Amino acid sequence: MSTTFLTTSPRQTQKLGEKTAKDILKVKNRRGARVLGLTGGLGGGKTTFLQGFARGLGIKEKVLSPTFIIMRRLKIKDLTRLSAGQGFKNFYHLDCYRIANSKELLDLDFKKIIADPKNIVAVEWADRVKKIMPGEALWINFEFIDNKRRRIVIGTLKKNAKEVHK
């Protein structure tokens, strides 16, 4: 099952990210981290979406792509204004564009990070490490239509990855 959105500006893409974060905060009964797998080409809107997503989590720091450092951790400080913070403490933002294989991500304690229910983890270029992505990951595909428009497909299960990666 997936839902398709069309955004016509970076601001709309950020707003969709913010709404997605607020929806994720409402999800109950999780065993590990809440994991998002973002896919799509360069300039597709992945980082722009995550800027809004972080805002939806109450994060004030500027969100930049961790392309060269691979991973950033941001503290989720104040969820009191959100109805269902559910104990989330960390937002991990990973960028696998420069990853040659899944082992590199495993060397960064990826399994430990996604096992912790206090974490929300967003993985850009997740198709490069899909072997180690959890089955319950939320897959989000970004398709560059033109300078302003993006088609964004959000699927709820890994089995939808083929559908999402079209």
C-alpha positions as CSV (number, residue, x, y, z in Angstrom):
1,M,0.0,0.0,0.0
2,S,1.3,3.4,-0.9
3,T,0.2,7.0,-1.2
4,T,1.4,9.4,-3.9
5,F,1.9,13.2,-3.4
6,L,2.8,15.9,-5.8
7,T,4.7,18.9,-4.4
8,T,5.3,22.1,-6.4
9,S,7.8,23.9,-4.3
10,P,10.5,23.1,-1.7
11,R,8.2,24.5,1.0
12,Q,5.5,22.1,0.1
13,T,8.0,19.2,0.2
14,Q,9.0,20.4,3.7
15,K,5.4,20.7,4.8
16,L,4.8,17.1,3.7
17,G,7.9,16.0,5.7
18,E,6.6,17.9,8.8
19,K,3.1,16.2,8.5
20,T,4.8,12.8,8.0
21,A,6.8,13.3,11.2
22,K,3.7,14.2,13.2
23,D,1.9,11.1,11.8
24,I,4.9,8.9,12.8
25,L,4.8,10.3,16.4
26,K,1.2,8.9,16.7
27,V,2.2,5.4,15.8
28,K,2.2,3.1,18.8
29,N,3.4,-0.4,19.6
30,R,6.8,-0.4,18.0
31,R,9.7,-2.7,19.0
32,G,12.6,-0.9,17.5
33,A,13.4,2.5,16.0
34,R,11.0,4.1,13.5
35,V,13.0,3.8,10.2
36,L,12.4,5.7,7.0
37,G,14.1,4.6,3.7
38,L,14.3,7.5,1.3
39,T,15.1,6.8,-2.4
40,G,15.3,8.8,-5.6
41,G,17.8,10.7,-7.7
42,L,20.0,13.7,-6.9
43,G,17.9,16.8,-6.4
44,G,14.8,14.8,-5.8
45,G,13.9,16.5,-2.5
46,K,15.0,13.9,0.1
47,T,17.0,16.4,2.2
48,T,14.3,19.1,1.8
49,F,11.7,16.6,3.0
50,L,13.8,15.7,6.0
51,Q,14.2,19.4,6.9
52,G,10.5,19.6,7.3
53,F,10.4,16.2,9.0
54,A,12.9,17.4,11.7
55,R,10.8,20.5,12.2
56,G,7.8,18.2,12.8
57,L,9.8,16.4,15.5
58,G,10.5,19.7,17.2
59,I,14.1,19.9,16.1
60,K,15.3,23.5,15.8
61,E,18.8,22.8,14.3
62,K,19.4,23.3,10.6
63,V,19.3,19.9,8.8
64,L,22.0,19.4,6.3
65,S,22.7,16.3,4.2
66,P,25.4,14.1,5.9
67,T,26.8,13.0,2.5
68,F,30.4,13.3,3.6
69,I,30.1,12.3,7.2
70,I,27.5,9.6,6.5
71,M,25.5,10.1,9.7
72,R,24.2,12.9,12.0
73,R,22.4,12.5,15.3
74,L,20.1,15.3,16.4
75,K,18.5,15.3,19.9
76,I,14.7,15.4,20.0
77,K,14.5,17.8,22.9
78,D,10.9,18.9,23.5
79,L,8.0,16.8,22.5
80,T,5.7,18.2,25.1
81,R,4.0,20.3,22.5
82,L,3.3,17.1,20.5
83,S,0.5,14.9,21.6
84,A,2.3,11.6,21.3
85,G,6.1,11.9,21.6
86,Q,6.3,8.4,23.0
87,G,9.8,8.7,24.3
88,F,11.7,9.5,21.1
89,K,15.0,11.0,22.0
90,N,17.2,10.9,18.9
91,F,16.8,11.6,15.2
92,Y,19.5,9.9,13.1
93,H,19.9,11.2,9.5
94,L,22.1,8.9,7.4
95,D,23.1,9.4,3.8
96,C,24.3,6.3,1.9
97,Y,25.2,8.0,-1.4
98,R,28.9,7.3,-0.7
99,I,28.4,3.9,0.9
100,A,29.9,1.1,-1.2
101,N,28.2,-1.8,0.7
102,S,26.0,-2.4,3.7
103,K,28.9,-3.4,5.9
104,E,30.0,0.2,6.0
105,L,26.7,1.1,7.7
106,L,26.9,-1.9,10.0
107,D,30.3,-0.6,11.1
108,L,28.6,2.5,12.3
109,D,26.3,0.5,14.7
110,F,23.3,0.7,12.4
111,K,21.8,-2.5,13.9
112,K,22.1,-1.0,17.4
113,I,20.6,2.3,16.3
114,I,17.6,0.8,14.6
115,A,17.0,-1.6,17.6
116,D,16.4,1.3,20.0
117,P,12.7,2.4,20.2
118,K,13.9,5.9,21.3
119,N,15.3,6.6,17.8
120,I,13.8,7.8,14.6
121,V,16.1,7.0,11.7
122,A,16.0,8.4,8.2
123,V,18.2,6.8,5.6
124,E,18.8,8.7,2.3
125,W,19.7,6.4,-0.6
126,A,18.3,3.5,1.3
127,D,18.1,1.4,-1.8
128,R,21.9,1.0,-1.6
129,V,21.5,-0.8,1.8
130,K,18.0,-2.3,1.4
131,K,19.4,-5.7,2.6
132,I,19.8,-4.4,6.1
133,M,16.7,-2.1,6.3
134,P,14.1,-3.4,8.7
135,G,11.0,-5.0,7.2
136,E,8.7,-2.4,8.9
137,A,10.6,0.6,7.4
138,L,8.6,3.4,5.8
139,W,9.8,3.7,2.2
140,I,9.6,7.1,0.6
141,N,10.5,7.6,-3.1
142,F,11.2,11.0,-4.6
143,E,10.8,11.5,-8.4
144,F,12.2,14.7,-9.9
145,I,9.6,15.9,-12.4
146,D,11.0,19.4,-13.2
147,N,12.7,22.3,-11.3
148,K,9.7,22.7,-9.0
149,R,7.6,19.6,-9.0
150,R,8.3,16.3,-7.2
151,R,6.3,13.1,-7.1
152,I,6.7,11.6,-3.6
153,V,5.4,8.0,-3.0
154,I,5.2,6.8,0.6
155,G,4.8,3.1,1.2
156,T,4.4,1.4,4.6
157,L,6.1,-1.9,4.2
158,K,9.3,-3.2,2.7
159,K,7.4,-5.5,0.5
160,N,6.2,-2.3,-1.2
161,A,9.8,-1.4,-2.0
162,K,9.4,-2.6,-5.6
163,E,6.3,-0.5,-6.0
164,V,8.0,2.5,-4.4
165,H,11.2,2.2,-6.4
166,K,9.5,2.3,-9.8
